[in-house]
Amino acid sequence: MILCCGDALIDMIPATTAQATRSFKPLPGGAVFNTAISLGRLGVPVEMLTGMSQDLFGAQLTRTLTDSNVGTRFNIVNTRPTTLAFVELTDGHASYTFYDENSAGRMITPTDLPALTPDITTLYFGGISLCNIPAADTYLALAERETSKCVIMLDPNIRPGFITDEAAYRTRLSAIFAVADIIKVSDEDLEWLIPGPADIMSKLAQLQAGRQAVMILTCGKDGARALLPDGTDVAVSVPPAVVVDTVGAGDTFNAGVLAHLHSEHSLTKAAIGQLRGAHMTKALEFGAKVAAVTVARAGANPPWRHEISDA
């Protein structure tokens, strides 16, 4: 079973009222939340671990988890408010303004962490939950606590405008990279992590150096690549899609990759280290199929398994 650990928030998506005035529609979201929802809809056993508010938005988030077959037994429920993310769309591409001070998700501490049950075999981390304390240090503590027993996947999903202490954030990312078995970055993430003129694959290899980790790189419309521990480099293209917006695209891509690896019984420490190029190509292709459905509709609305073609 996969445990998704991180942000659950409300995306305030631009909308237009019946009177033709601008408004915002509250939709469940958050990078890690989106991945959990997508896994549940794809039929993968999955649980969520986040700081969950008791307010009306927290209730909306919890309902969405339950309706999408995601377990909530590890959530840390409290009375603080839900994080809000106001979304600005430019040609379908999303940028965000976050309201996260003293929120239910941000204020969890290591003492709040539950003991995990033996059925949890994979932990997934990412998003803004790795940016600001105390939650960021809490998730790092969980990853370090469980790394000997569980496969760790990380997608930092870097939001430079949300980072309040860049030096501390870079130090924290280095620490969680050190215990991760699968690291996924976008081309924009990689340019932030390793600035400079080197080509993108050289930077990915530099990030992998010294680790026995699978590295995954997404490049928007230019597809995705993976660099395996044995040095194998594989690439896939993006299926054709009519893009409505890109909200949740990377999150659902990650779910597709995890879902395929789960279906092939590859989410173990031993199996990750022995992945071959053909196997990883299929995982990337399935992730791209899942993301292609998501970008064709508004907001982070991941597909159900029956909506994904096996062709």
C-alpha positions as a printed Julia matrix, in Angstrom:
311×3 Matrix{Float64}:
   0.0    0.0     0.0
   1.15   3.52   -0.83
   1.01   6.32    1.76
   0.88   9.83    0.26
   2.39  12.28    2.75
   1.92  16.01    2.24
  -0.28  18.87    1.21
  -4.07  18.78    0.92
  -5.56  22.18    0.15
  -8.26  24.02   -1.75
  -7.45  25.28   -5.24
  -9.43  28.45   -5.93
  -9.93  28.08   -9.69
 -10.91  31.11  -11.81
 -14.56  31.02  -12.86
 -17.24  33.3   -14.21
 -20.61  33.78  -12.54
 -23.98  33.81  -14.32
 -23.7   37.62  -14.16
 -20.39  37.43  -16.09
 -18.31  38.6   -13.13
 -15.02  37.01  -12.15
 -15.07  34.56   -9.26
 -13.2   31.54   -7.9
 -14.48  27.99   -7.56
 -13.12  25.99   -4.57
 -11.84  22.59   -5.7
  -9.89  20.0    -3.68
  -6.21  19.98   -4.53
  -2.62  20.0    -3.39
   0.2   18.14   -5.13
   0.3   15.13   -2.81
  -3.5   15.09   -2.45
  -3.84  14.99   -6.25
  -1.48  12.02   -6.48
  -3.4   10.18   -3.75
  -6.73  10.81   -5.51
  -5.31   9.62   -8.8
  -3.91   6.43   -7.26
  -7.25   5.67   -5.62
  -9.12   6.16   -8.89
  -6.61   3.92  -10.67
  -7.4    1.12   -8.24
  -4.16   1.22   -6.24
  -4.4    0.69   -2.45
  -3.55   4.11   -1.01
  -3.79   6.15    2.19
  -3.25   9.86    2.88
  -1.23  11.42    5.69
  -1.68  15.17    6.11
  -2.73  17.77    8.62
  -6.48  17.91    7.97
  -8.7   20.75    9.14
 -12.11  20.28   10.73
 -13.43  23.31    8.8
 -15.8   23.11    5.82
 -12.91  22.87    3.36
 -11.37  20.04    5.36
 -14.69  18.23    5.17
 -14.69  18.75    1.39
 -11.17  17.32    1.14
 -12.02  14.3     3.3
 -15.15  13.54    1.26
 -13.14  13.68   -1.95
 -10.55  11.28   -0.54
 -13.21   8.81    0.56
 -15.12   9.08   -2.72
 -11.88   8.31   -4.61
 -11.02   5.21   -2.55
  -8.26   6.87   -0.51
  -7.97   5.92    3.15
  -7.82   8.62    5.83
  -6.81   6.69    8.97
  -3.38   8.38    9.15
  -4.61  11.97    8.8
  -3.74  14.33   11.65
  -7.05  16.13   12.27
  -6.97  19.56   13.94
  -8.93  22.81   14.22
  -6.61  25.08   12.21
  -7.8   26.39    8.81
  -7.3   24.72    5.45
  -4.61  26.09    3.11
  -5.97  27.99    0.11
  -4.21  28.28   -3.27
  -5.54  30.91   -5.66
  -4.84  29.83   -9.22
  -4.0   32.18  -12.09
  -4.26  30.64  -15.56
  -2.23  32.0   -18.48
  -2.81  30.1   -21.74
  -3.87  27.12  -19.65
  -0.74  27.11  -17.5
  -1.22  27.58  -13.77
   0.56  29.82  -11.28
  -0.37  29.96   -7.61
  -0.72  32.32   -4.65
  -0.85  30.41   -1.35
  -2.47  31.32    1.97
  -0.86  28.9     4.41
   0.05  30.69    7.65
  -0.84  28.63   10.75
  -2.79  26.17    8.62
  -3.86  22.65    9.51
  -1.37  21.19    7.07
   1.59  23.4     7.83
   1.59  23.23   11.63
   1.97  19.47   12.21
   5.08  18.4    14.12
   7.05  15.12   14.46
   5.24  14.31   17.7
   1.98  14.21   15.71
   3.2   11.44   13.42
   1.35   8.13   13.75
   2.97   4.71   13.78
   2.63   3.07   10.38
   1.11  -0.36    9.87
   2.99  -3.2     8.1
   0.81  -2.92    4.98
   2.45   0.45    4.11
   5.28  -0.36    1.71
   5.78   2.91   -0.21
   5.83   6.55    0.91
   5.27   9.44   -1.49
   6.34  13.01   -0.62
   6.31  16.36   -2.4
   4.75  19.73   -2.98
   4.66  22.79   -0.78
   4.61  20.6     2.33
   8.41  20.38    1.99
   8.88  24.16    1.96
   8.01  25.6     5.33
   8.34  24.47    8.92
   7.2   22.76   11.01
   5.47  20.44    8.49
   8.5   20.29    6.2
  10.75  18.98    8.97
   7.98  16.61   10.05
   7.8   14.95    6.64
  11.59  14.73    6.49
  11.58  13.02    9.89
   9.0   10.52    8.61
  11.03   9.75    5.47
  14.2    9.22    7.5
  12.31   7.06   10.02
  10.82   4.75    7.4
  13.49   4.61    4.69
  14.86   1.22    5.77
  11.41  -0.36    5.45
   9.67   1.51    2.64
  10.32   2.66   -0.91
  10.46   6.47   -0.91
   9.35   8.54   -3.92
   9.83  12.3    -3.97
   8.61  15.07   -6.27
   9.74  18.44   -4.86
   7.39  20.33   -7.23
   9.36  23.48   -6.43
   7.42  26.74   -6.01
  10.13  29.43   -5.64
   7.64  32.09   -4.59
   6.48  29.97   -1.66
   9.95  29.36   -0.19
  10.65  31.59    2.81
  14.16  30.29    3.64
  15.98  29.08    0.52
  19.1   27.84    2.32
  17.07  25.75    4.76
  14.9   24.43    1.93
  17.9   23.34   -0.12
  19.39  21.62    2.94
  16.09  19.83    3.6
  15.77  18.7    -0.01
  19.31  17.33    0.06
  18.42  15.32    3.17
  15.26  13.82    1.7
  16.96  13.2    -1.67
  19.49  11.11    0.28
  16.81   8.62    1.41
  14.69   8.61   -1.78
  14.52   5.63   -4.16
  12.62   7.47   -6.91
  13.14  11.2    -7.53
  10.95  13.0   -10.05
  11.71  16.57  -11.14
  10.38  18.82  -13.88
  12.74  20.65  -16.21
  11.92  23.84  -14.26
  12.7   22.12  -10.92
  16.04  20.95  -12.26
  17.01  24.41  -13.5
  16.27  25.79  -10.02
  18.17  23.0    -8.26
  21.22  23.2   -10.55
  21.38  26.58  -12.3
  23.85  27.13  -15.1
  24.52  26.37  -18.76
  24.92  22.56  -18.61
  22.41  20.54  -20.64
  19.38  19.09  -18.88
  20.49  15.43  -18.87
  23.9   16.34  -17.49
  22.11  18.1   -14.64
  19.9   15.06  -14.04
  22.97  12.83  -13.89
  24.57  15.3   -11.48
  21.52  15.1    -9.22
  21.67  11.3    -9.35
  25.4   11.11   -8.61
  26.17   9.06   -5.51
  22.63   7.68   -5.25
  21.08   4.36   -6.29
  17.9    6.16   -7.24
  15.65   6.19  -10.28
  15.57   9.75  -11.65
  12.52  10.9   -13.62
  12.42  14.14  -15.61
   9.26  15.67  -17.07
   9.51  18.27  -19.82
   5.91  19.32  -20.45
   4.89  18.84  -24.08
   8.35  17.4   -24.81
   7.63  14.24  -22.82
   9.43  12.49  -19.98
  12.73  10.71  -19.39
  14.18   8.45  -16.76
  17.74   7.72  -15.7
  18.1    4.34  -14.01
  20.72   3.39  -11.41
  22.66   1.41  -14.05
  22.9    4.5   -16.29
  20.14   3.51  -18.74
  18.35   6.57  -20.19
  14.79   6.11  -21.51
  12.4    8.65  -23.01
   8.7    8.77  -23.91
   6.56  11.28  -25.78
   3.32  12.89  -24.64
   0.02  11.53  -26.03
  -1.97  14.09  -28.03
  -4.41  16.05  -25.87
  -6.51  19.19  -26.03
  -5.12  21.13  -23.05
  -7.7   22.92  -20.9
  -5.22  23.59  -18.1
  -2.18  21.94  -16.54
  -3.36  21.92  -12.91
  -2.41  18.55  -11.4
  -0.72  17.22  -14.54
   2.58  16.32  -12.87
   0.82  14.91   -9.82
  -1.29  12.52  -11.86
   1.74  11.58  -13.99
   3.44  10.48  -10.77
   0.4    8.43   -9.83
   0.46   6.7   -13.19
   4.12   5.78  -12.78
   3.52   4.46   -9.26
   0.4    2.59  -10.36
   2.3    0.77  -13.11
   5.2   -0.1   -10.81
   2.7   -1.37   -8.22
   0.94  -3.54  -10.81
   4.31  -5.1   -11.72
   5.23  -5.72   -8.03
   8.19  -3.39   -8.45
   7.69  -1.15   -5.42
  10.34  -2.83   -3.28
  13.88  -1.7    -2.53
  15.34  -4.66   -4.42
  13.09  -4.28   -7.46
  13.71  -0.53   -7.83
  17.45  -1.15   -8.01
  16.97  -3.73  -10.77
  14.54  -1.87  -13.04
  15.27  -2.24  -16.74
  14.72   0.27  -19.5
  11.72  -1.48  -21.11
   9.96  -1.73  -17.76
  10.55   1.93  -16.92
   9.42   3.0   -20.38
   6.03   1.37  -19.79
   5.73   3.11  -16.41
   6.47   6.5   -17.99
   4.03   5.84  -20.83
   1.25   4.99  -18.41
   2.0    8.11  -16.37
   1.79  10.2   -19.55
  -1.59   8.65  -20.46
  -3.01   9.5   -17.04
  -1.72  13.09  -17.23
  -3.12  13.52  -20.75
  -6.65  12.92  -19.46
  -6.13  15.32  -16.56
  -4.97  18.26  -18.71
  -7.99  17.84  -20.99
 -10.37  19.01  -18.24
 -10.49  21.86  -15.79
  -8.7   21.64  -12.47
  -6.99  18.65  -10.91
  -9.57  16.0   -11.8
  -7.64  12.73  -12.27
  -9.16   9.96  -14.37
 -10.6    6.65  -13.2
  -8.97   3.45  -14.46
 -11.7    2.8   -17.05
 -10.92   6.16  -18.68
  -7.36   5.11  -19.53
  -6.77   3.32  -22.81
  -4.62   0.18  -22.66
  -3.63   0.63  -26.3
